[in-house]
Amino acid sequence: MTSKDVVGIILSGATTREATCQLLKEAEKGKIKEGMLLITNSGERKILCRVSQILPYNAFYTEGDPWSEARREGRPIPEAVARQYEICKLELLIEVPKKEIEYPPRPGDIVVRVDPEMYENYEEDLFGVPKSKRLSDGVYKGIIKFGSLSGYGNLPIPLDVEKIPMHLAVFGVTGSGKSFNTEYLIEKLVNIPKSDSEYTAYPMIIIDAHGDYLDYVNYVEENGLVNLDWIKSGWIRRYIFPNAYIEY
C-alpha cells in the first residue's frame, strides 16, 4: 500500500456495521463512487466496506447560514474561502480475511482503495470463497462469476451455486435488461466448474411464453456449448392454444 492508495480518514461514531470517513481532497469530485469497495486499515486489522453514500458539504450552502439573503438575491458567494469537504458513508462488511467484525474501526484509521489487482485471489480475500474450492487461478469448484461489482469496470462477483435460494425473482420495467441478465445467468448455470476439466449444469425448466430464449438453439450450435446439447435434441416443446382469445 502506498500513500496514493489512501482516500480518507475514519471519523468518530463508527459501529461494527457502519462508519463515516472524510475523503481526502485527491479523492473528491467523483473519484470515489457509491457502491465501490474500500478498506479501513489501522495497521493491525483491515475491514472491507462498501460506499453507501457520498455527501458533499459546503459551509456557505447550509439552511439558515449567513449567506441565505445573498443566495436569495442571486448575488455571488465567495466559495473559495468556504469550509468544504466530502463525507463518505461506509457499510462495514467483513474483516479481511473473512472474519466477523467484533470491534469498530477507530477514529483516525486510514481508508484505502480496493484494487482487485492487489489481491492474487480476490475471490477469497474479498468475498470469502474457501481456498479449498480453488481449482486454478480464477476458477473455483461450484462457483460462477456473475456481472460486475458496482463502481468497477470488471470485477465479476463469485456466486456459490449451492447457496442459490429456493425462490428467486427478476423484476424491472420494459427494456431494463431482465431477459438479458436471465440468459446470462442460464449460461453460467450450465457451465459450473466441477474439476479442472469437468463442468456440470444446474437443472432447469424454462417456460418461455414470448419465445425470448429460442435463440439458444442457434447459440448452442454456433458456440459448441456441450452442456446445452439437450436443446438441440428436441427438448423444446411449443404449445399452441387455438381457443385462446383476447377480450377487448
C-alpha atoms as an extended CHARMM CRD file, in Angstrom:
* protein
*
       248  EXT
         1         1  MET       CA              0.0000000000        0.0000000000        0.0000000000  PROA      1               0.0000000000
         2         2  THR       CA              1.2830000000        3.4710000000       -0.8820000000  PROA      2               0.0000000000
         3         3  SER       CA              0.1470000000        6.9670000000        0.0820000000  PROA      3               0.0000000000
         4         4  LYS       CA             -1.6900000000        7.2750000000       -3.2430000000  PROA      4               0.0000000000
         5         5  ASP       CA             -3.9760000000        4.4050000000       -2.1970000000  PROA      5               0.0000000000
         6         6  VAL       CA             -5.2570000000        6.3510000000        0.8370000000  PROA      6               0.0000000000
         7         7  VAL       CA             -8.5870000000        8.0560000000        0.1030000000  PROA      7               0.0000000000
         8         8  GLY       CA             -9.9520000000        9.0590000000        3.5030000000  PROA      8               0.0000000000
         9         9  ILE       CA             -9.8390000000        9.1270000000        7.2990000000  PROA      9               0.0000000000
        10        10  ILE       CA            -12.3390000000        7.4620000000        9.6600000000  PROA      10              0.0000000000
        11        11  LEU       CA            -14.2970000000        9.9110000000       11.8640000000  PROA      11              0.0000000000
        12        12  SER       CA            -15.7820000000        9.3380000000       15.3310000000  PROA      12              0.0000000000
        13        13  GLY       CA            -19.0340000000        7.4520000000       15.7720000000  PROA      13              0.0000000000
        14        14  ALA       CA            -18.2490000000        4.1870000000       13.9420000000  PROA      14              0.0000000000
        15        15  THR       CA            -20.0370000000        0.9530000000       14.9010000000  PROA      15              0.0000000000
        16        16  THR       CA            -19.4680000000       -2.6650000000       13.8360000000  PROA      16              0.0000000000
        17        17  ARG       CA            -21.9470000000       -2.0970000000       11.0000000000  PROA      17              0.0000000000
        18        18  GLU       CA            -21.2210000000        1.3630000000        9.6460000000  PROA      18              0.0000000000
        19        19  ALA       CA            -18.6820000000        4.1580000000        9.7240000000  PROA      19              0.0000000000
        20        20  THR       CA            -18.0600000000        7.6040000000        8.2720000000  PROA      20              0.0000000000
        21        21  CYS       CA            -14.8830000000        8.8420000000        6.6650000000  PROA      21              0.0000000000
        22        22  GLN       CA            -13.8070000000       12.2230000000        5.3760000000  PROA      22              0.0000000000
        23        23  LEU       CA            -12.3650000000       11.9290000000        1.8830000000  PROA      23              0.0000000000
        24        24  LEU       CA             -9.0050000000       13.4210000000        1.0630000000  PROA      24              0.0000000000
        25        25  LYS       CA             -9.0450000000       16.2490000000       -1.4710000000  PROA      25              0.0000000000
        26        26  GLU       CA             -7.4950000000       13.9940000000       -4.1100000000  PROA      26              0.0000000000
        27        27  ALA       CA            -10.3830000000       11.5150000000       -3.7360000000  PROA      27              0.0000000000
        28        28  GLU       CA            -13.2190000000       14.0350000000       -4.0480000000  PROA      28              0.0000000000
        29        29  LYS       CA            -15.3810000000       15.0510000000       -7.0300000000  PROA      29              0.0000000000
        30        30  GLY       CA            -16.3790000000       11.6260000000       -8.2930000000  PROA      30              0.0000000000
        31        31  LYS       CA            -13.1470000000        9.6970000000       -7.8770000000  PROA      31              0.0000000000
        32        32  ILE       CA            -14.8510000000        7.5860000000       -5.2000000000  PROA      32              0.0000000000
        33        33  LYS       CA            -18.3030000000        6.3460000000       -6.2320000000  PROA      33              0.0000000000
        34        34  GLU       CA            -21.2230000000        4.8080000000       -4.3750000000  PROA      34              0.0000000000
        35        35  GLY       CA            -21.0130000000        1.0140000000       -4.4990000000  PROA      35              0.0000000000
        36        36  MET       CA            -17.2150000000        0.8790000000       -4.5370000000  PROA      36              0.0000000000
        37        37  LEU       CA            -15.2830000000       -1.2430000000       -2.0710000000  PROA      37              0.0000000000
        38        38  LEU       CA            -12.8320000000        0.3450000000        0.3630000000  PROA      38              0.0000000000
        39        39  ILE       CA            -10.7870000000       -0.9890000000        3.2720000000  PROA      39              0.0000000000
        40        40  THR       CA            -10.2830000000        0.6240000000        6.6740000000  PROA      40              0.0000000000
        41        41  ASN       CA             -6.7170000000       -0.0060000000        7.7700000000  PROA      41              0.0000000000
        42        42  SER       CA             -5.3660000000        0.5220000000       11.2690000000  PROA      42              0.0000000000
        43        43  GLY       CA             -2.1250000000       -1.3280000000       10.5710000000  PROA      43              0.0000000000
        44        44  GLU       CA             -3.2650000000       -4.2620000000       12.7000000000  PROA      44              0.0000000000
        45        45  ARG       CA             -6.6390000000       -5.0900000000       11.1770000000  PROA      45              0.0000000000
        46        46  LYS       CA             -8.4150000000       -4.4610000000        7.9110000000  PROA      46              0.0000000000
        47        47  ILE       CA            -12.1720000000       -4.1410000000        7.4080000000  PROA      47              0.0000000000
        48        48  LEU       CA            -13.7720000000       -4.4530000000        3.9920000000  PROA      48              0.0000000000
        49        49  CYS       CA            -16.5500000000       -1.9050000000        3.4670000000  PROA      49              0.0000000000
        50        50  ARG       CA            -18.8590000000       -0.6150000000        0.7560000000  PROA      50              0.0000000000
        51        51  VAL       CA            -19.5560000000        3.0220000000       -0.0460000000  PROA      51              0.0000000000
        52        52  SER       CA            -23.2640000000        3.5600000000        0.6400000000  PROA      52              0.0000000000
        53        53  GLN       CA            -23.4300000000        7.3730000000        0.3760000000  PROA      53              0.0000000000
        54        54  ILE       CA            -21.2690000000       10.3270000000       -0.5790000000  PROA      54              0.0000000000
        55        55  LEU       CA            -22.2690000000       13.6780000000        0.9410000000  PROA      55              0.0000000000
        56        56  PRO       CA            -20.5800000000       16.8940000000       -0.2920000000  PROA      56              0.0000000000
        57        57  TYR       CA            -20.5740000000       19.6880000000        2.3010000000  PROA      57              0.0000000000
        58        58  ASN       CA            -20.0820000000       23.4410000000        1.8810000000  PROA      58              0.0000000000
        59        59  ALA       CA            -20.4200000000       25.7860000000        4.8750000000  PROA      59              0.0000000000
        60        60  PHE       CA            -21.7550000000       28.5670000000        2.6350000000  PROA      60              0.0000000000
        61        61  TYR       CA            -24.6770000000       26.4520000000        1.4330000000  PROA      61              0.0000000000
        62        62  THR       CA            -26.4870000000       25.3270000000        4.5700000000  PROA      62              0.0000000000
        63        63  GLU       CA            -30.0170000000       26.1530000000        5.6660000000  PROA      63              0.0000000000
        64        64  GLY       CA            -30.1580000000       29.4170000000        7.6400000000  PROA      64              0.0000000000
        65        65  ASP       CA            -26.4840000000       30.3140000000        7.1820000000  PROA      65              0.0000000000
        66        66  PRO       CA            -25.3120000000       33.9810000000        6.8820000000  PROA      66              0.0000000000
        67        67  TRP       CA            -25.3840000000       33.7270000000        3.1000000000  PROA      67              0.0000000000
        68        68  SER       CA            -29.1090000000       32.9790000000        2.8760000000  PROA      68              0.0000000000
        69        69  GLU       CA            -30.0320000000       36.5080000000        1.7970000000  PROA      69              0.0000000000
        70        70  ALA       CA            -27.1970000000       36.6970000000       -0.7600000000  PROA      70              0.0000000000
        71        71  ARG       CA            -28.4460000000       33.4700000000       -2.3590000000  PROA      71              0.0000000000
        72        72  ARG       CA            -31.9960000000       34.8100000000       -2.2760000000  PROA      72              0.0000000000
        73        73  GLU       CA            -30.9100000000       37.9150000000       -4.1820000000  PROA      73              0.0000000000
        74        74  GLY       CA            -28.7780000000       35.8920000000       -6.5950000000  PROA      74              0.0000000000
        75        75  ARG       CA            -25.5640000000       37.5960000000       -5.5180000000  PROA      75              0.0000000000
        76        76  PRO       CA            -22.1420000000       35.9090000000       -5.9310000000  PROA      76              0.0000000000
        77        77  ILE       CA            -20.8020000000       33.9990000000       -2.9260000000  PROA      77              0.0000000000
        78        78  PRO       CA            -17.0360000000       33.7020000000       -2.2050000000  PROA      78              0.0000000000
        79        79  GLU       CA            -16.9660000000       29.9080000000       -2.3580000000  PROA      79              0.0000000000
        80        80  ALA       CA            -13.1700000000       29.7380000000       -2.4420000000  PROA      80              0.0000000000
        81        81  VAL       CA            -12.9440000000       30.6220000000        1.2570000000  PROA      81              0.0000000000
        82        82  ALA       CA            -15.7950000000       28.3380000000        2.3930000000  PROA      82              0.0000000000
        83        83  ARG       CA            -15.1830000000       25.2910000000        4.5740000000  PROA      83              0.0000000000
        84        84  GLN       CA            -15.9720000000       22.4040000000        2.2370000000  PROA      84              0.0000000000
        85        85  TYR       CA            -15.3230000000       18.6790000000        2.1340000000  PROA      85              0.0000000000
        86        86  GLU       CA            -16.9260000000       15.3370000000        1.2050000000  PROA      86              0.0000000000
        87        87  ILE       CA            -18.1960000000       12.7580000000        3.6780000000  PROA      87              0.0000000000
        88        88  CYS       CA            -18.3400000000        9.0820000000        2.7390000000  PROA      88              0.0000000000
        89        89  LYS       CA            -20.7990000000        6.7370000000        4.4940000000  PROA      89              0.0000000000
        90        90  LEU       CA            -19.4490000000        3.1870000000        4.7360000000  PROA      90              0.0000000000
        91        91  GLU       CA            -21.2730000000       -0.1090000000        5.2170000000  PROA      91              0.0000000000
        92        92  LEU       CA            -18.8830000000       -2.4710000000        7.0150000000  PROA      92              0.0000000000
        93        93  LEU       CA            -18.8810000000       -5.9950000000        5.5510000000  PROA      93              0.0000000000
        94        94  ILE       CA            -16.1840000000       -8.3070000000        6.9550000000  PROA      94              0.0000000000
        95        95  GLU       CA            -12.7080000000       -8.2690000000        8.3950000000  PROA      95              0.0000000000
        96        96  VAL       CA            -10.1230000000       -9.3720000000        5.8420000000  PROA      96              0.0000000000
        97        97  PRO       CA             -9.5220000000      -12.2950000000        5.6530000000  PROA      97              0.0000000000
        98        98  LYS       CA            -13.1180000000      -13.3640000000        6.2580000000  PROA      98              0.0000000000
        99        99  LYS       CA            -13.9550000000      -12.7920000000        9.9060000000  PROA      99              0.0000000000
       100       100  GLU       CA            -16.8280000000      -11.2950000000       11.8820000000  PROA      100             0.0000000000
       101       101  ILE       CA            -16.3720000000       -7.6390000000       12.8350000000  PROA      101             0.0000000000
       102       102  GLU       CA            -16.1840000000       -7.5700000000       16.6280000000  PROA      102             0.0000000000
       103       103  TYR       CA            -14.8730000000       -4.0180000000       17.1520000000  PROA      103             0.0000000000
       104       104  PRO       CA            -15.4830000000       -0.7940000000       15.1710000000  PROA      104             0.0000000000
       105       105  PRO       CA            -12.7320000000        0.9810000000       13.2430000000  PROA      105             0.0000000000
       106       106  ARG       CA            -11.1170000000        3.7190000000       15.3190000000  PROA      106             0.0000000000
       107       107  PRO       CA            -11.1780000000        7.4730000000       14.5840000000  PROA      107             0.0000000000
       108       108  GLY       CA             -8.1110000000        8.3380000000       12.5440000000  PROA      108             0.0000000000
       109       109  ASP       CA             -7.8510000000        4.9370000000       10.8010000000  PROA      109             0.0000000000
       110       110  ILE       CA             -6.9980000000        5.3890000000        7.1550000000  PROA      110             0.0000000000
       111       111  VAL       CA             -9.2790000000        4.2430000000        4.3310000000  PROA      111             0.0000000000
       112       112  VAL       CA             -7.7090000000        2.8170000000        1.1790000000  PROA      112             0.0000000000
       113       113  ARG       CA             -8.9300000000        1.8280000000       -2.2570000000  PROA      113             0.0000000000
       114       114  VAL       CA             -9.6310000000       -1.7790000000       -3.1400000000  PROA      114             0.0000000000
       115       115  ASP       CA             -7.7280000000       -2.6480000000       -6.2710000000  PROA      115             0.0000000000
       116       116  PRO       CA             -8.5010000000       -6.2650000000       -7.2880000000  PROA      116             0.0000000000
       117       117  GLU       CA             -5.0540000000       -6.4550000000       -8.8680000000  PROA      117             0.0000000000
       118       118  MET       CA             -3.5940000000       -6.1220000000       -5.3590000000  PROA      118             0.0000000000
       119       119  TYR       CA             -5.1810000000       -9.4590000000       -4.4500000000  PROA      119             0.0000000000
       120       120  GLU       CA             -3.8310000000      -12.5800000000       -6.1150000000  PROA      120             0.0000000000
       121       121  ASN       CA             -7.1240000000      -14.3440000000       -5.3940000000  PROA      121             0.0000000000
       122       122  TYR       CA             -9.7110000000      -11.5990000000       -4.8350000000  PROA      122             0.0000000000
       123       123  GLU       CA            -12.4750000000      -14.2250000000       -4.6780000000  PROA      123             0.0000000000
       124       124  GLU       CA            -11.0040000000      -15.4580000000       -1.3960000000  PROA      124             0.0000000000
       125       125  ASP       CA             -9.6560000000      -12.2190000000        0.0330000000  PROA      125             0.0000000000
       126       126  LEU       CA            -12.6630000000      -10.0200000000       -0.7180000000  PROA      126             0.0000000000
       127       127  PHE       CA            -15.6230000000      -12.4060000000       -0.9960000000  PROA      127             0.0000000000
       128       128  GLY       CA            -14.6090000000      -15.1930000000        1.3620000000  PROA      128             0.0000000000
       129       129  VAL       CA            -14.6520000000      -18.0550000000       -1.1590000000  PROA      129             0.0000000000
       130       130  PRO       CA            -12.9710000000      -21.0320000000        0.6160000000  PROA      130             0.0000000000
       131       131  LYS       CA             -9.4760000000      -21.8190000000       -0.6110000000  PROA      131             0.0000000000
       132       132  SER       CA            -10.4740000000      -25.4860000000       -0.6740000000  PROA      132             0.0000000000
       133       133  LYS       CA            -12.6900000000      -24.7610000000       -3.6960000000  PROA      133             0.0000000000
       134       134  ARG       CA             -9.8920000000      -23.3320000000       -5.8280000000  PROA      134             0.0000000000
       135       135  LEU       CA             -9.2240000000      -25.3930000000       -8.9700000000  PROA      135             0.0000000000
       136       136  SER       CA             -6.9040000000      -22.9520000000      -10.7470000000  PROA      136             0.0000000000
       137       137  ASP       CA             -6.3590000000      -19.2010000000      -10.9940000000  PROA      137             0.0000000000
       138       138  GLY       CA             -9.7920000000      -17.5730000000      -11.0080000000  PROA      138             0.0000000000
       139       139  VAL       CA            -11.6710000000      -20.9110000000      -11.2150000000  PROA      139             0.0000000000
       140       140  TYR       CA            -13.4200000000      -22.4250000000       -8.1890000000  PROA      140             0.0000000000
       141       141  LYS       CA            -15.4670000000      -25.5870000000       -7.7930000000  PROA      141             0.0000000000
       142       142  GLY       CA            -19.1840000000      -24.7830000000       -7.6850000000  PROA      142             0.0000000000
       143       143  ILE       CA            -18.5980000000      -21.0490000000       -8.1570000000  PROA      143             0.0000000000
       144       144  ILE       CA            -19.8790000000      -18.9810000000      -11.0980000000  PROA      144             0.0000000000
       145       145  LYS       CA            -18.8500000000      -15.4070000000      -11.9050000000  PROA      145             0.0000000000
       146       146  PHE       CA            -21.7640000000      -13.0420000000      -12.4980000000  PROA      146             0.0000000000
       147       147  GLY       CA            -21.8730000000       -9.4040000000      -13.5950000000  PROA      147             0.0000000000
       148       148  SER       CA            -19.5240000000       -6.8530000000      -12.0840000000  PROA      148             0.0000000000
       149       149  LEU       CA            -19.4760000000       -5.1000000000       -8.7490000000  PROA      149             0.0000000000
       150       150  SER       CA            -20.9360000000       -1.5890000000       -8.8970000000  PROA      150             0.0000000000
       151       151  GLY       CA            -18.2390000000        1.0450000000       -9.2450000000  PROA      151             0.0000000000
       152       152  TYR       CA            -15.7790000000       -1.2180000000      -11.0650000000  PROA      152             0.0000000000
       153       153  GLY       CA            -15.3620000000       -1.8210000000      -14.7600000000  PROA      153             0.0000000000
       154       154  ASN       CA            -14.6480000000       -5.5300000000      -14.4820000000  PROA      154             0.0000000000
       155       155  LEU       CA            -14.9080000000       -7.2330000000      -11.1050000000  PROA      155             0.0000000000
       156       156  PRO       CA            -17.1640000000      -10.3160000000      -11.5150000000  PROA      156             0.0000000000
       157       157  ILE       CA            -18.9560000000      -11.4040000000       -8.3520000000  PROA      157             0.0000000000
       158       158  PRO       CA            -18.3580000000      -15.0620000000       -7.3600000000  PROA      158             0.0000000000
       159       159  LEU       CA            -21.6130000000      -16.8620000000       -6.5440000000  PROA      159             0.0000000000
       160       160  ASP       CA            -21.8270000000      -20.2420000000       -4.8160000000  PROA      160             0.0000000000
       161       161  VAL       CA            -24.4360000000      -22.3330000000       -6.6940000000  PROA      161             0.0000000000
       162       162  GLU       CA            -25.0600000000      -24.4080000000       -3.5670000000  PROA      162             0.0000000000
       163       163  LYS       CA            -26.4460000000      -21.2800000000       -1.9040000000  PROA      163             0.0000000000
       164       164  ILE       CA            -28.9530000000      -20.3620000000       -4.6130000000  PROA      164             0.0000000000
       165       165  PRO       CA            -32.2360000000      -19.6770000000       -2.7690000000  PROA      165             0.0000000000
       166       166  MET       CA            -35.3580000000      -21.7350000000       -3.3350000000  PROA      166             0.0000000000
       167       167  HSD       CA            -37.2010000000      -18.6850000000       -4.6670000000  PROA      167             0.0000000000
       168       168  LEU       CA            -35.6740000000      -16.0550000000       -6.9360000000  PROA      168             0.0000000000
       169       169  ALA       CA            -37.3120000000      -13.3010000000       -8.9880000000  PROA      169             0.0000000000
       170       170  VAL       CA            -36.1050000000      -10.7250000000      -11.5110000000  PROA      170             0.0000000000
       171       171  PHE       CA            -38.1450000000       -7.5260000000      -11.7770000000  PROA      171             0.0000000000
       172       172  GLY       CA            -37.8010000000       -4.4060000000      -13.8710000000  PROA      172             0.0000000000
       173       173  VAL       CA            -39.5180000000       -2.1420000000      -16.3640000000  PROA      173             0.0000000000
       174       174  THR       CA            -39.5730000000       -2.9920000000      -20.0680000000  PROA      174             0.0000000000
       175       175  GLY       CA            -36.1230000000       -2.6810000000      -21.5750000000  PROA      175             0.0000000000
       176       176  SER       CA            -34.2520000000       -2.7210000000      -18.2540000000  PROA      176             0.0000000000
       177       177  GLY       CA            -32.4060000000       -5.9630000000      -19.0910000000  PROA      177             0.0000000000
       178       178  LYS       CA            -34.4190000000       -8.7090000000      -17.3660000000  PROA      178             0.0000000000
       179       179  SER       CA            -34.2120000000      -11.1760000000      -20.2710000000  PROA      179             0.0000000000
       180       180  PHE       CA            -30.5450000000      -10.4270000000      -20.9760000000  PROA      180             0.0000000000
       181       181  ASN       CA            -29.4990000000      -10.9790000000      -17.3640000000  PROA      181             0.0000000000
       182       182  THR       CA            -31.5760000000      -14.1480000000      -17.0940000000  PROA      182             0.0000000000
       183       183  GLU       CA            -30.0000000000      -15.5090000000      -20.2770000000  PROA      183             0.0000000000
       184       184  TYR       CA            -26.5570000000      -14.6870000000      -18.9140000000  PROA      184             0.0000000000
       185       185  LEU       CA            -27.3770000000      -16.4420000000      -15.6360000000  PROA      185             0.0000000000
       186       186  ILE       CA            -28.5790000000      -19.5280000000      -17.5420000000  PROA      186             0.0000000000
       187       187  GLU       CA            -25.3050000000      -19.6520000000      -19.4810000000  PROA      187             0.0000000000
       188       188  LYS       CA            -23.3870000000      -19.5430000000      -16.2140000000  PROA      188             0.0000000000
       189       189  LEU       CA            -25.5530000000      -22.2030000000      -14.5570000000  PROA      189             0.0000000000
       190       190  VAL       CA            -24.9100000000      -24.7110000000      -17.3440000000  PROA      190             0.0000000000
       191       191  ASN       CA            -21.1440000000      -24.2600000000      -17.0780000000  PROA      191             0.0000000000
       192       192  ILE       CA            -20.4120000000      -24.7830000000      -13.3930000000  PROA      192             0.0000000000
       193       193  PRO       CA            -16.8040000000      -25.8140000000      -12.6910000000  PROA      193             0.0000000000
       194       194  LYS       CA            -16.6880000000      -29.3210000000      -11.2110000000  PROA      194             0.0000000000
       195       195  SER       CA            -12.9910000000      -30.0880000000      -11.6090000000  PROA      195             0.0000000000
       196       196  ASP       CA            -10.0290000000      -28.8420000000      -13.6260000000  PROA      196             0.0000000000
       197       197  SER       CA            -11.5050000000      -30.3350000000      -16.7860000000  PROA      197             0.0000000000
       198       198  GLU       CA            -15.1680000000      -31.0130000000      -15.9830000000  PROA      198             0.0000000000
       199       199  TYR       CA            -18.2350000000      -28.7880000000      -15.8790000000  PROA      199             0.0000000000
       200       200  THR       CA            -21.7350000000      -29.5730000000      -14.7550000000  PROA      200             0.0000000000
       201       201  ALA       CA            -25.1570000000      -27.9530000000      -15.2200000000  PROA      201             0.0000000000
       202       202  TYR       CA            -27.8470000000      -26.7950000000      -12.8240000000  PROA      202             0.0000000000
       203       203  PRO       CA            -31.2000000000      -28.4960000000      -13.6200000000  PROA      203             0.0000000000
       204       204  MET       CA            -33.6690000000      -26.0680000000      -15.1700000000  PROA      204             0.0000000000
       205       205  ILE       CA            -37.0920000000      -25.9720000000      -16.7980000000  PROA      205             0.0000000000
       206       206  ILE       CA            -37.6580000000      -22.8880000000      -18.9430000000  PROA      206             0.0000000000
       207       207  ILE       CA            -41.2550000000      -21.8580000000      -19.6570000000  PROA      207             0.0000000000
       208       208  ASP       CA            -40.9260000000      -19.2020000000      -22.3340000000  PROA      208             0.0000000000
       209       209  ALA       CA            -44.2350000000      -17.5530000000      -23.2220000000  PROA      209             0.0000000000
       210       210  HSD       CA            -42.6820000000      -14.9740000000      -25.5700000000  PROA      210             0.0000000000
       211       211  GLY       CA            -40.0490000000      -17.0840000000      -27.3100000000  PROA      211             0.0000000000
       212       212  ASP       CA            -37.2170000000      -14.9600000000      -25.8990000000  PROA      212             0.0000000000
       213       213  TYR       CA            -34.9790000000      -17.9650000000      -25.3380000000  PROA      213             0.0000000000
       214       214  LEU       CA            -35.4480000000      -19.8400000000      -28.6130000000  PROA      214             0.0000000000
       215       215  ASP       CA            -32.2880000000      -18.1370000000      -29.8440000000  PROA      215             0.0000000000
       216       216  TYR       CA            -30.3870000000      -20.5880000000      -27.6450000000  PROA      216             0.0000000000
       217       217  VAL       CA            -30.8200000000      -23.2440000000      -30.3280000000  PROA      217             0.0000000000
       218       218  ASN       CA            -28.6410000000      -21.2920000000      -32.7520000000  PROA      218             0.0000000000
       219       219  TYR       CA            -26.3880000000      -20.0500000000      -29.9820000000  PROA      219             0.0000000000
       220       220  VAL       CA            -25.5770000000      -23.6010000000      -28.8460000000  PROA      220             0.0000000000
       221       221  GLU       CA            -24.7580000000      -24.7220000000      -32.3730000000  PROA      221             0.0000000000
       222       222  GLU       CA            -22.5610000000      -21.6920000000      -33.1230000000  PROA      222             0.0000000000
       223       223  ASN       CA            -20.6310000000      -21.7900000000      -29.8400000000  PROA      223             0.0000000000
       224       224  GLY       CA            -20.4450000000      -25.5420000000      -29.2500000000  PROA      224             0.0000000000
       225       225  LEU       CA            -21.8300000000      -25.4800000000      -25.7120000000  PROA      225             0.0000000000
       226       226  VAL       CA            -21.6990000000      -29.1560000000      -24.7730000000  PROA      226             0.0000000000
       227       227  ASN       CA            -23.7150000000      -28.7040000000      -21.5970000000  PROA      227             0.0000000000
       228       228  LEU       CA            -26.6150000000      -27.3310000000      -23.6570000000  PROA      228             0.0000000000
       229       229  ASP       CA            -26.7020000000      -30.1170000000      -26.2410000000  PROA      229             0.0000000000
       230       230  TRP       CA            -30.1020000000      -31.1550000000      -24.8950000000  PROA      230             0.0000000000
       231       231  ILE       CA            -31.5330000000      -28.0160000000      -26.5150000000  PROA      231             0.0000000000
       232       232  LYS       CA            -30.6690000000      -29.4340000000      -29.9430000000  PROA      232             0.0000000000
       233       233  SER       CA            -32.0800000000      -32.8470000000      -29.0680000000  PROA      233             0.0000000000
       234       234  GLY       CA            -35.7470000000      -31.9960000000      -29.3790000000  PROA      234             0.0000000000
       235       235  TRP       CA            -36.2430000000      -30.9580000000      -25.7710000000  PROA      235             0.0000000000
       236       236  ILE       CA            -38.0020000000      -27.7770000000      -26.8670000000  PROA      236             0.0000000000
       237       237  ARG       CA            -41.7920000000      -28.1340000000      -26.9360000000  PROA      237             0.0000000000
       238       238  ARG       CA            -44.0180000000      -25.3910000000      -28.2930000000  PROA      238             0.0000000000
       239       239  TYR       CA            -47.6410000000      -25.4570000000      -27.1600000000  PROA      239             0.0000000000
       240       240  ILE       CA            -50.3010000000      -23.5270000000      -29.0470000000  PROA      240             0.0000000000
       241       241  PHE       CA            -53.7420000000      -22.8940000000      -27.5810000000  PROA      241             0.0000000000
       242       242  PRO       CA            -56.1420000000      -22.3330000000      -30.5090000000  PROA      242             0.0000000000
       243       243  ASN       CA            -59.0550000000      -21.3990000000      -28.2440000000  PROA      243             0.0000000000
       244       244  ALA       CA            -57.1850000000      -18.6160000000      -26.5120000000  PROA      244             0.0000000000
       245       245  TYR       CA            -58.5880000000      -15.1770000000      -27.2640000000  PROA      245             0.0000000000
       246       246  ILE       CA            -58.1460000000      -11.5740000000      -26.2510000000  PROA      246             0.0000000000
       247       247  GLU       CA            -61.1530000000       -9.7820000000      -24.7920000000  PROA      247             0.0000000000
       248       248  TYR       CA            -61.3830000000       -6.0940000000      -25.6750000000  PROA      248             0.0000000000
